Each structure stands twice: as C-alpha cells, then as structure tokens.
Amino acid sequence: MLGVGGFKTAHPGFLTLLSAPETPLGSRPRQKVAVKRPFYKKYPPGSSKNLINFLIGRYTISDELPKLFREANVLYWARALLTFAYEYIDHCVANSSETPPFHIPRLRFVEAGLALSHDHAQPGHKSKSMTMPRAGYLVEELITDDFIKYIHNMDCNPMLDPYEVGYEIAAFLACTQHIQYAKTGGLAFISDYQGGFEILSDPQVLTHPLVNNGKDVFGDGNIERAVSTFEKEHNCNKYCKWSGFKLKIYEAAKRGTETETDSAQDALE
C-alpha cells in the first residue's frame, strides 16, 4: 500500500493499454501507476470511532462506482480550475508593464482514468459475452517526488511554514485559490492541494451552497463553509499582492500598517 487517505487507499500497480495514447498515462507498457479505491473504516464492536487502529472496509460495487465517478469528476473540474487560473496569470503577466518579482511554479494534476474489474459470466447466463463488474479503481500517474500536503481541505492558506521545503509552491497555490474564488464570483476554488513538485493529486473542489443546490456534487470533502468564509480566512501573500494580478486584498491579510490598508482600498476602487 502506498498510503491511506481520508476516503481512499492507494496501491502500486502497472498499466498497459492495448492502444497507447499520447497522454502521459498509459503511454508505455507496464507503466508504474497508483491504483486507488474508496474505503470506509471498520472499528471493533463497542470501540470508539476515534481510534487510530481500524480495518479497511470495501463498499459493494453499487456503492463503490458512484464514489469513483465522483472522484474522477472532482479531478476533472480541479484540472479545469487550475488551467483557468494559469490562463489568468499568463494573461496578467503578458499585459503588465512590470515583470513579477517572483518565479511562477508550473504544476498540473495527474492524468487519471477509471478501471473496472469484471467477473466472467455465470453458467446459464443469456449472453456469454456479458460480464459483471466486480470492483472499480481510479488509476493515476505515479508521483515519484516526496509527497507534500500543501493546503488542507478546510483551509485557504499554506500548511507549511516559510522555512519548510515546498512553502513557495504552497503560497503560490493559495494565490490560485484566490484567483479561482475571485473570478468565479466567490462560487468555487480548489482545496486539499497535495502532491509532488510538479504533479498534484487528490484535490477537492469547494463550492458555494448556491452551486450545489442541495445536491452532493463534489463528495464528502466539499466543505461549503470554507467558501463562505474565504475572505475572512485567506491571508494574501506576495503572489496575491502583486499589482499585475489586480486582486482584492482580503480582510485577513490587512493586519499591519496603514500602507497595507491603503493598498486594500486602492484594490477595491
């Protein structure tokens, strides 16, 4: 096992596709991949559910497939939101009279796909060619870098301290949250940023209650409260504050001098 998250287990695997695509996933035979499955925690009868020690429980295929499709959907939308943020960044840089005083990290989310394992049709079945799905998997590119948690799912600021490896990436990703939040009109942004130095995995899309309309669009990790309180909780960093991005400086960042307050007022105007 590669690891256990809050909702999925990750296992090492190999992927060979009959027709190799141009995308990184499956582009070569026996490619090393991460194979992920949803799970639930099984505790001994009568024990507290806060225990660290638990057994891995697997869902029935009828419950597992909707969860996998939802995970794939979250990854699909996260890739779109991150691409949107980069397009905005590139547009601002190209149209600014000054060069940003920092390096812009270039990251992307893993290529991924859903895989189904099938049992052979039972004897006497109407069609011998038909099979029944037995289990489902989310197959992803394998991240070989050190795996780093940049931003927690319930936060809109870096988990890392400035002296820790990966902090600059975490601060930049917090700025992409700011861009996504601002340019969607406060409706959505990516959270739970984690992965390597170039490739990210296991994101969560957080949305305003107006987006969900009472439906579970992005799964259990969609903490709607985080969107409603973004402007109070987000601390603008050097990326957010660069004038070329034309971002509003939120209240959580305005704790210092009158100069900071004046800058925020200028941004509002």
Protein Blocks (a to p, Z undefined) as FASTA:
>chain_A
ZZdcfkbccdddddddfbdcfbfghpaghiacdddddddddddehiafkbfbdcdddddf
klmmmmmmmmmmmmmmmmmmmmmmmmmmmmmmmmpcbdcfbdcddddddddddddddddd
dehiablkbccdfbdcddddddfbdcddfbdfkbcbdfbdfkbghklmmmmmmmmmmmmm
mmnoopaccehiacdfkbcchiaddddfklnnopafkojklcfklmmmmmmmpccdfklm
pmklopacdfklmmbcfklmmmmmmmmZZ
